[in-house]
Amino acid sequence: MILTFIACHEEDSTDIVQLSWQVKYICVENQNFKVKNKDYVNKEAYILIFKNDSVFQLNTSVNMAVGEFKIPTKNCINILKYQEITEIGGQSIIDKKLLQYIPTIYSYKILGDNLVLQGNNCEIKLKKQ
């Protein structure tokens, strides 16, 4: 079991669960991976949708992916059980990075129309839809 010290930020009062967000880039270990604007196999690729107060969907370019989350306090988020639930080949590098790093996310902040998720050696920037 890996324990992580959680540092949270005080920011905007936007309720992130009431909105959907599109991934713009993922930065892992100081490398940026930008999501290109194009048609993907999955029509809801790279869109973060909160299904209810404990389940989210964040599909990869080809597969459906879901997970569970908890927001214990403002600007803190715990991601659990994030995984693809369909398995079509052809994952991109961004797909692989999302699957690897989303479970490390521990905080978020709102900057204008952007949601920034932060984790261990990872930052994911999303734009409000």
Beta strands, then each sheet from edge to edge (+ up, - down):
strand 1: 20-28
strand 2: 31-34
strand 3: 47-50
strand 4: 55-58
strand 5: 65-70
strand 6: 78-84
strand 7: 105-111
strand 8: 114-119
strand 9: 122-128
sheet 1: 2+ 1- 3+ 4- 5+ 6-
sheet 2: 2+ 1- 9+ 8- 7+
end
